[in-house]
Amino acid sequence: MTIKNIFWDVDGVLANLNYAYYNFLTKHPNYRDTYKDIKWEDLPKVLPINEKYGALELKTHPTLGKEMDYDFCHSPEFFTDRPLYPGVIETLKELHEQGYRQFTLSATFDVETKKKFLNQLLAPVTGFLTIECVQHGKFMHDSAKEDMLKECFRRYDLKPEETVLVDDRIYNQYATIAAGAHPIRYRCEFTTDLPEDLKHVPEVSSLEELKALLTKMNN
């Protein structure tokens, strides 16, 4: 096996979306009175983790999911408040020097807004990092990433079997497999275990573990 191409999910892998969710719940005027006193570790109690996602998601709130998701996406002060995890820029540069071709692949409600944000967030590496976003609902599959991966394979002349997608969401593991590429599950403190039919998918909990896995996959 030879891996030449890395597609990065941004939220939950490169950038701390949970940080953005916490600040949103505790500070947004529509929700702060209810959630201003919640502790970080209680986030899954507010946003029960759906087995389809396997990670925190505003849409999983039992009664206000749709409203929360809308308010978050339309509040730039919270939507863009997701810092990069430590070591991200250095890791991307290191992998670039090793010859990997790298992309981001994010599904979003507004492609232009998300691209602008990502270009600012990842400014030190946009010289070699290709930023791709896809509109939620653009395709018929549960995950727009299946179709977008296939589109990127065609557009950039990539081989699926030489490609990995690093993503925290469970449904995107299925999407990666369906597109013919290799999934890598990224874990954080709030992600849940993979279902039985995905137990073969490798999981990592840090960028150091990811680099070691890539080395193993290429040997």
Backbone bond lengths (Angstrom), bond angles and torsions (degrees), N, CA, C in turn:
res aa  C-N    CA-C-N  psi(-1)  N-CA   C-N-CA  omega(-1)  CA-C   N-CA-C  phi
1 M - - - 1.460 - - 1.529 109.72 -
2 T 1.329 115.49 134.87 1.459 121.09 175.91 1.527 108.76 -126.46
3 I 1.328 116.11 121.92 1.454 121.48 177.59 1.529 108.42 -103.48
4 K 1.333 115.02 122.59 1.460 120.67 -179.63 1.532 112.68 -116.90
5 N 1.331 116.64 -21.29 1.468 120.87 -172.20 1.524 110.76 -125.12
6 I 1.329 116.46 134.06 1.459 121.69 178.11 1.522 109.02 -121.47
7 F 1.327 115.61 121.89 1.457 121.09 170.48 1.525 107.64 -102.48
8 W 1.311 115.75 125.87 1.452 122.23 -178.72 1.525 110.29 -103.71
9 D 1.316 116.75 126.01 1.454 118.97 160.61 1.526 105.93 -73.63
10 V 1.319 118.02 139.63 1.461 119.94 -177.10 1.528 111.39 -85.94
11 D 1.317 116.69 -55.28 1.460 121.18 -171.65 1.526 111.30 -73.92
12 G 1.316 116.22 115.05 1.452 121.00 -178.53 1.515 113.47 95.55
13 V 1.330 117.23 -10.35 1.466 121.36 179.19 1.528 110.11 -118.50
14 L 1.322 116.63 -58.38 1.458 120.80 177.51 1.531 111.95 -93.04
15 A 1.323 116.24 -36.11 1.462 121.55 -176.67 1.528 110.64 -121.19
16 N 1.324 115.61 148.28 1.455 121.81 -173.47 1.529 111.02 -86.85
17 L 1.324 115.47 87.35 1.457 120.95 179.60 1.530 111.48 -67.01
18 N 1.319 117.09 -31.70 1.460 120.19 179.12 1.533 111.12 -62.00
19 Y 1.307 116.59 -36.44 1.466 121.98 175.46 1.528 109.94 -59.51
20 A 1.321 115.82 -44.50 1.463 120.24 178.99 1.523 110.97 -64.44
21 Y 1.326 116.77 -41.76 1.465 120.53 179.05 1.530 111.15 -62.35
22 Y 1.315 116.70 -43.05 1.462 120.43 -178.34 1.524 111.14 -62.22
23 N 1.325 116.32 -47.31 1.458 119.43 178.42 1.525 112.07 -64.18
24 F 1.318 116.02 -37.65 1.467 120.80 178.07 1.530 110.94 -61.65
25 L 1.318 117.08 -49.15 1.459 120.92 -177.39 1.525 111.87 -65.99
26 T 1.317 116.99 -36.25 1.467 119.88 -174.37 1.520 113.91 -91.05
27 K 1.353 117.49 -12.14 1.461 119.30 -174.79 1.529 115.09 -126.61
28 H 1.326 118.29 -20.07 1.462 118.81 179.80 1.532 109.13 -66.37
29 P 1.341 117.79 135.75 1.468 120.32 -176.13 1.520 115.28 -58.04
30 N 1.325 117.82 -24.62 1.470 119.95 179.70 1.526 113.38 -79.28
31 Y 1.338 117.55 -16.58 1.456 120.34 -171.55 1.523 114.32 -130.88
32 R 1.317 118.28 -13.90 1.466 119.75 -172.01 1.525 112.99 -65.37
33 D 1.321 117.89 -32.84 1.461 118.31 179.23 1.522 111.60 -63.76
34 T 1.315 116.13 -32.20 1.463 120.88 -179.88 1.523 111.84 -82.44
35 Y 1.338 116.88 -38.51 1.468 119.79 -168.89 1.525 115.19 -117.47
36 K 1.323 117.66 9.86 1.470 119.52 -175.65 1.520 113.48 -61.13
37 D 1.325 117.07 -23.02 1.462 119.94 -176.23 1.529 114.05 -104.58
38 I 1.331 117.44 6.41 1.473 117.76 -179.52 1.527 110.27 -69.49
39 K 1.322 115.42 147.96 1.459 121.01 176.44 1.527 109.29 -90.65
40 W 1.314 115.45 155.19 1.465 121.97 -179.87 1.523 111.36 -51.36
41 E 1.321 115.84 -45.80 1.463 119.67 -175.52 1.524 112.95 -69.87
42 D 1.319 116.94 -10.59 1.464 120.27 179.66 1.530 113.52 -92.81
43 L 1.308 117.67 4.19 1.463 120.09 179.80 1.531 113.00 -53.30
44 P 1.336 119.74 -42.28 1.471 118.68 179.34 1.522 113.70 -65.76
45 K 1.330 118.26 -19.71 1.459 120.19 176.51 1.523 110.63 -73.80
46 V 1.337 116.07 -32.79 1.462 120.99 177.92 1.526 110.28 -79.84
47 L 1.319 115.83 -39.71 1.461 122.06 -177.34 1.526 109.02 -119.44
48 P 1.316 117.91 79.55 1.468 120.70 -178.18 1.527 110.94 -53.76
49 I 1.310 116.38 132.93 1.459 120.73 -173.53 1.521 110.83 -80.04
50 N 1.301 115.76 116.15 1.461 123.01 178.47 1.527 109.07 -74.76
51 E 1.330 117.08 138.92 1.467 120.48 -177.71 1.519 112.68 -62.36
52 K 1.323 117.43 -23.55 1.466 121.08 177.28 1.527 111.17 -69.47
53 Y 1.331 115.89 -37.17 1.460 120.54 -178.31 1.525 111.69 -86.86
54 G 1.317 116.11 -50.05 1.458 119.72 -177.92 1.512 113.54 75.40
55 A 1.334 116.65 12.01 1.457 122.20 -179.30 1.521 107.92 -155.47
56 L 1.319 116.97 168.66 1.453 120.90 -179.88 1.522 110.82 -62.22
57 E 1.313 115.66 141.10 1.456 121.72 -179.29 1.523 107.86 -155.02
58 L 1.336 117.11 129.22 1.459 120.64 -179.68 1.518 112.39 -58.81
59 K 1.304 116.79 -34.65 1.462 120.88 -176.24 1.527 112.91 -64.73
60 T 1.347 117.65 -12.65 1.463 119.72 -178.87 1.523 112.68 -89.06
61 H 1.324 118.44 -0.73 1.462 119.05 176.16 1.529 108.57 -58.35
62 P 1.324 117.92 134.14 1.477 121.02 -171.67 1.524 115.28 -57.59
63 T 1.337 118.00 -32.42 1.471 119.20 -175.07 1.524 114.32 -127.20
64 L 1.322 117.19 -23.33 1.467 119.96 -173.11 1.525 113.06 -119.75
65 G 1.327 116.95 19.86 1.460 120.09 -175.02 1.515 114.03 -56.35
66 K 1.316 117.03 -48.69 1.463 120.42 -177.64 1.528 110.86 -64.67
67 E 1.328 116.50 -43.44 1.464 120.36 -179.87 1.524 111.54 -65.65
68 M 1.316 116.79 -42.32 1.460 120.52 179.34 1.523 111.28 -62.69
69 D 1.314 116.06 -45.28 1.461 119.76 -179.40 1.527 110.72 -61.31
70 Y 1.314 116.83 -42.44 1.466 120.74 178.74 1.528 110.63 -64.10
71 D 1.318 117.14 -47.84 1.460 120.43 -177.58 1.528 111.19 -63.76
72 F 1.311 116.65 -39.17 1.467 120.62 179.40 1.529 110.61 -64.14
73 C 1.316 116.44 -47.46 1.465 120.77 -177.46 1.526 112.25 -67.50
74 H 1.319 117.43 -22.76 1.459 120.94 -178.14 1.527 112.46 -107.83
75 S 1.326 116.40 20.43 1.467 121.90 175.80 1.528 108.20 -125.35
76 P 1.330 117.69 89.42 1.469 120.85 -174.81 1.527 114.24 -54.40
77 E 1.327 117.25 -32.44 1.465 119.75 -178.35 1.524 112.11 -65.91
78 F 1.321 117.64 -24.09 1.460 121.54 175.84 1.532 111.35 -100.93
79 F 1.317 116.49 -40.80 1.463 121.18 -177.67 1.530 111.98 -58.56
80 T 1.317 117.43 -37.17 1.473 120.95 -177.45 1.522 112.79 -95.76
81 D 1.320 116.82 3.23 1.465 120.82 -177.50 1.518 110.70 -91.18
82 R 1.326 115.75 60.26 1.462 121.32 -179.83 1.524 108.14 -131.01
83 P 1.308 117.95 91.99 1.466 121.01 -175.59 1.519 112.27 -66.71
84 L 1.328 115.36 153.50 1.452 120.04 173.20 1.523 109.73 -66.07
85 Y 1.313 116.15 145.16 1.452 120.03 172.82 1.536 109.43 -66.94
86 P 1.317 117.65 154.26 1.476 120.07 179.24 1.525 111.76 -57.34
87 G 1.315 115.68 137.03 1.463 121.25 174.23 1.510 115.88 85.29
88 V 1.328 118.38 1.27 1.464 120.39 -176.29 1.529 111.39 -63.62
89 I 1.316 117.54 -52.32 1.461 120.56 -176.56 1.518 110.47 -60.92
90 E 1.329 116.63 -44.00 1.464 120.41 179.90 1.526 111.55 -62.87
91 T 1.342 116.36 -39.59 1.471 120.46 179.72 1.522 111.51 -66.47
92 L 1.328 117.07 -44.30 1.462 119.89 179.15 1.522 110.81 -61.63
93 K 1.319 116.51 -40.96 1.469 120.03 178.04 1.523 110.81 -64.28
94 E 1.307 116.65 -42.84 1.466 120.89 179.78 1.523 111.32 -61.87
95 L 1.311 116.45 -44.89 1.469 120.03 -179.97 1.528 111.00 -67.81
96 H 1.319 116.52 -33.97 1.468 119.90 175.00 1.528 110.33 -62.15
97 E 1.314 116.53 -43.79 1.469 120.74 179.49 1.521 111.46 -64.24
98 Q 1.329 116.16 -26.82 1.466 120.17 178.06 1.527 112.31 -81.28
99 G 1.337 116.35 -5.27 1.461 120.04 174.78 1.516 116.15 101.85
100 Y 1.324 117.93 2.76 1.461 119.79 178.36 1.526 110.55 -73.24
101 R 1.321 115.23 139.91 1.462 120.83 172.13 1.522 107.18 -91.93
102 Q 1.333 117.39 128.72 1.459 120.22 -169.97 1.531 112.77 -123.79
103 F 1.340 113.65 143.58 1.456 122.41 -179.13 1.527 108.29 -138.48
104 T 1.325 116.73 153.99 1.457 119.41 162.51 1.524 107.22 -103.11
105 L 1.328 115.02 149.76 1.462 119.85 179.21 1.522 107.94 -139.12
106 S 1.329 115.98 102.36 1.456 121.48 -176.15 1.524 110.10 -121.49
107 A 1.333 115.17 135.98 1.458 120.60 170.15 1.522 107.74 -93.49
108 T 1.333 117.24 137.22 1.454 120.07 -171.57 1.526 111.09 -152.40
109 F 1.318 116.46 165.57 1.466 120.66 179.17 1.519 111.18 -81.59
110 D 1.336 117.24 -21.74 1.470 122.02 -176.29 1.526 108.26 -144.23
111 V 1.320 116.38 102.73 1.457 121.69 -173.28 1.524 111.73 -60.88
112 E 1.321 117.94 -45.74 1.462 120.11 -176.29 1.520 111.40 -65.92
113 T 1.336 117.09 -41.36 1.463 120.66 178.29 1.522 111.01 -62.82
114 K 1.335 116.12 -44.29 1.465 119.82 -178.66 1.525 110.93 -68.03
115 K 1.309 118.34 -40.37 1.462 120.47 178.78 1.525 111.39 -63.01
116 K 1.327 116.45 -42.04 1.456 120.35 178.57 1.524 110.64 -61.24
117 F 1.321 115.41 -45.29 1.464 120.54 178.76 1.525 111.18 -61.67
118 L 1.337 117.47 -46.21 1.457 120.50 -177.48 1.525 112.17 -66.96
119 N 1.311 116.84 -34.83 1.465 119.41 176.45 1.520 111.45 -64.23
120 Q 1.314 117.19 -33.12 1.462 120.71 176.11 1.526 111.11 -75.46
121 L 1.326 116.04 -45.24 1.459 120.98 -177.85 1.526 112.09 -63.14
122 L 1.334 115.60 -38.26 1.468 121.37 -174.55 1.526 111.96 -108.47
123 A 1.318 116.52 25.18 1.468 121.84 -175.38 1.531 113.99 -50.98
124 P 1.329 120.21 -38.87 1.473 119.36 -177.75 1.529 114.83 -65.10
125 V 1.337 117.41 -15.14 1.467 119.00 -175.39 1.528 113.22 -124.69
126 T 1.318 118.05 8.44 1.467 119.31 -177.83 1.525 112.35 -71.33
127 G 1.315 117.44 -7.88 1.457 119.65 175.13 1.522 112.44 -66.66
128 F 1.334 116.35 -27.14 1.469 119.54 178.59 1.527 113.14 -125.40
129 L 1.312 118.16 -15.47 1.461 121.92 -178.65 1.522 110.20 -89.52
130 T 1.329 116.46 123.14 1.468 121.20 178.14 1.524 109.46 -90.40
131 I 1.308 116.64 122.64 1.460 121.44 -177.07 1.522 109.67 -97.77
132 E 1.330 115.39 116.23 1.459 122.11 178.35 1.524 109.29 -119.32
133 C 1.306 116.90 137.27 1.467 122.87 175.42 1.526 108.36 -131.89
134 V 1.315 115.09 153.32 1.457 119.92 178.25 1.523 109.19 -132.92
135 Q 1.308 116.73 141.54 1.450 123.09 -178.49 1.531 110.72 -73.19
136 H 1.342 116.81 130.74 1.468 119.80 172.74 1.528 109.68 -54.72
137 G 1.320 115.97 134.36 1.452 120.05 176.10 1.515 114.74 81.77
138 K 1.332 117.44 4.02 1.456 119.04 -178.61 1.521 111.44 -68.72
139 F 1.330 115.82 -33.31 1.458 120.75 -177.39 1.530 110.22 -115.43
140 M 1.301 115.74 171.15 1.456 120.95 -174.36 1.527 112.90 -86.93
141 H 1.331 117.72 -20.43 1.461 119.46 -178.73 1.524 110.84 -69.99
142 D 1.350 115.90 159.63 1.462 120.22 176.54 1.518 110.94 -57.28
143 S 1.319 115.98 -38.46 1.458 120.27 177.88 1.518 109.70 -112.54
144 A 1.326 116.34 121.35 1.466 119.75 176.70 1.515 111.36 -64.74
145 K 1.323 116.95 -15.79 1.465 119.35 -176.68 1.523 112.67 -69.45
146 E 1.328 117.73 -27.35 1.468 118.84 176.57 1.522 109.93 -59.59
147 D 1.316 115.74 -50.56 1.462 120.28 -178.93 1.527 111.68 -68.06
148 M 1.335 116.77 -37.92 1.457 119.82 -178.05 1.521 111.44 -70.51
149 L 1.315 116.66 -35.91 1.464 118.92 174.36 1.529 110.39 -60.15
150 K 1.330 116.30 -47.63 1.462 120.21 -179.91 1.530 110.92 -60.78
151 E 1.337 115.85 -39.77 1.459 120.33 177.54 1.524 111.18 -63.66
152 C 1.319 116.82 -41.07 1.469 120.24 178.91 1.524 111.62 -69.00
153 F 1.329 117.38 -35.91 1.464 119.36 176.02 1.520 109.96 -58.25
154 R 1.335 115.32 -42.85 1.456 120.20 -179.56 1.533 111.21 -69.80
155 R 1.320 116.60 -48.05 1.459 121.95 -174.01 1.527 112.34 -64.77
156 Y 1.338 116.04 -39.06 1.466 119.46 -174.41 1.529 112.81 -106.18
157 D 1.327 115.87 7.80 1.464 121.58 177.76 1.532 111.15 56.61
158 L 1.324 115.02 54.91 1.461 121.99 -179.65 1.523 110.14 -106.77
159 K 1.314 116.22 151.69 1.456 121.16 174.85 1.526 109.22 -97.37
160 P 1.333 118.16 125.39 1.468 120.31 -179.11 1.525 112.83 -54.76
161 E 1.336 116.07 -40.44 1.463 119.30 -176.66 1.535 112.62 -68.78
162 E 1.320 117.36 -10.42 1.462 121.75 177.12 1.534 111.83 -104.29
163 T 1.328 115.64 16.07 1.462 121.15 -170.75 1.519 112.07 -125.90
164 V 1.341 116.28 139.72 1.461 121.52 171.26 1.527 109.14 -119.05
165 L 1.320 116.02 149.84 1.467 122.51 167.92 1.519 106.69 -116.55
166 V 1.324 115.73 122.83 1.460 122.12 177.85 1.523 107.14 -98.20
167 D 1.328 117.30 113.86 1.461 121.20 -170.39 1.521 109.36 -149.38
168 D 1.332 116.53 148.38 1.459 119.85 179.54 1.523 113.07 -94.27
169 R 1.326 118.04 -22.69 1.459 121.30 -175.96 1.530 111.08 -77.32
170 I 1.326 115.77 137.37 1.462 120.44 -177.21 1.523 111.36 -66.15
171 Y 1.321 118.29 -42.96 1.466 118.85 -176.10 1.527 112.17 -65.30
172 N 1.322 117.09 -21.79 1.464 119.07 177.40 1.527 112.83 -79.90
173 Q 1.336 117.13 -14.72 1.467 119.39 171.35 1.534 108.84 -68.11
174 Y 1.324 116.07 -43.92 1.466 120.40 176.49 1.530 110.71 -62.73
175 A 1.327 116.20 -41.36 1.464 120.09 -178.94 1.521 111.24 -62.02
176 T 1.318 116.66 -40.84 1.460 121.18 179.94 1.519 111.26 -63.71
177 I 1.326 115.77 -45.25 1.467 120.35 178.71 1.528 110.52 -62.10
178 A 1.333 116.24 -43.19 1.468 120.27 -179.72 1.524 111.78 -63.66
179 A 1.333 116.53 -28.69 1.466 120.60 178.87 1.523 112.22 -82.79
180 G 1.323 117.08 -6.10 1.460 120.97 177.19 1.511 114.49 91.41
181 A 1.334 117.00 7.50 1.462 121.13 -178.69 1.532 110.03 -102.63
182 H 1.334 116.12 -176.26 1.458 122.02 -176.89 1.528 110.27 -106.09
183 P 1.335 118.16 121.81 1.462 119.88 177.49 1.524 111.66 -83.85
184 I 1.325 115.74 145.62 1.457 122.72 168.91 1.529 106.57 -129.49
185 R 1.302 116.92 122.05 1.472 121.68 -178.49 1.524 109.62 -87.38
186 Y 1.321 116.26 126.38 1.455 120.95 177.39 1.519 108.53 -101.09
187 R 1.329 116.95 128.28 1.460 122.52 -176.17 1.522 111.63 -106.52
188 C 1.331 115.70 144.36 1.452 121.47 167.52 1.521 106.86 -130.15
189 E 1.328 117.86 -174.35 1.458 119.97 -173.89 1.524 113.61 -64.96
190 F 1.339 117.71 -18.85 1.458 119.93 -176.47 1.525 113.79 -107.16
191 T 1.317 118.74 1.42 1.466 119.51 178.46 1.518 110.55 -78.60
192 T 1.330 115.76 149.60 1.462 121.21 179.42 1.527 109.88 -103.63
193 D 1.314 116.03 166.98 1.464 121.37 -176.04 1.524 111.52 -67.31
194 L 1.313 114.88 153.26 1.460 121.04 175.96 1.520 110.56 -69.89
195 P 1.346 117.30 149.85 1.472 119.77 174.15 1.529 110.31 -68.25
196 E 1.302 115.81 166.34 1.469 121.24 -174.13 1.522 112.36 -57.25
197 D 1.332 117.97 -38.24 1.459 118.99 -175.96 1.527 112.72 -76.38
198 L 1.337 117.12 -1.88 1.468 120.37 175.86 1.531 112.25 -118.09
199 K 1.319 117.02 12.69 1.460 120.08 -176.60 1.528 112.48 -63.28
200 H 1.329 116.64 -18.21 1.462 119.35 179.10 1.527 112.48 -78.38
201 V 1.328 117.41 -13.25 1.464 121.29 -178.12 1.523 109.29 -73.48
202 P 1.332 117.77 126.05 1.467 119.24 179.72 1.525 111.57 -67.71
203 E 1.333 115.55 142.76 1.454 121.78 178.37 1.524 110.02 -120.47
204 V 1.320 115.83 144.23 1.462 121.86 176.18 1.524 108.00 -133.39
205 S 1.326 114.77 155.04 1.461 120.16 -178.88 1.519 112.71 -121.69
206 S 1.318 116.19 6.86 1.462 120.33 178.39 1.519 109.28 -158.12
207 L 1.312 115.56 162.27 1.465 119.91 177.50 1.524 111.04 -68.11
208 E 1.312 117.43 -29.89 1.458 120.13 176.47 1.530 110.45 -65.50
209 E 1.329 116.37 -42.43 1.468 119.62 176.46 1.522 110.79 -63.71
210 L 1.306 116.60 -36.94 1.465 120.33 179.71 1.526 110.80 -64.58
211 K 1.315 117.01 -45.28 1.468 120.15 179.50 1.528 110.69 -61.32
212 A 1.321 116.28 -39.81 1.465 119.91 178.19 1.528 110.82 -65.02
213 L 1.326 116.77 -39.38 1.465 120.25 179.03 1.522 111.08 -65.54
214 L 1.320 118.40 -42.15 1.460 121.44 178.19 1.519 111.13 -60.63
215 T 1.326 115.45 -40.63 1.467 119.81 177.72 1.527 110.02 -62.31
216 K 1.323 116.83 -43.32 1.465 121.84 179.33 1.521 111.29 -64.24
217 M 1.337 116.87 -40.89 1.454 120.59 -179.11 1.524 112.00 -66.60
218 N 1.307 117.22 -25.76 1.456 121.25 -178.39 1.518 113.01 -96.04
219 N 1.327 116.87 8.27 1.476 120.30 178.18 1.518 110.88 -119.74
